[in-house]
Amino acid sequence: MELLEKPPGGTVALLYFTGHGLFNDKAVAASAIKLENRESLAADEVATESVQLGERDGTVVFFNACEVGATDGALGEVGGWA
């Protein structure tokens, strides 16, 4: 979250994540990626105004993880990481 909320001084053009994801078809906003330093990071944790990385730099995020491409309906929108 520190990288997302307080990006480093230079431009961050690409964020590449490779790892494991978990899709939750009962609550798509709770779909998560597994991390080393904490259990997981849910999609709804990143969809907040405190995340500045993409806003500042227009960063392209590339996910290479199981289940992060899955989607489902969520309050009339498409939900999940995709």
Buried (B, 14 or more C-beta within 10 A) or exposed (E): EEEBEEBEEEEBEEBEBEEEBBBBEEEBBBBBBBEEEEEBBBBBBBEEEEBBBBEEBEBEEEBEBBBBEBBBEBEEEEBBBB
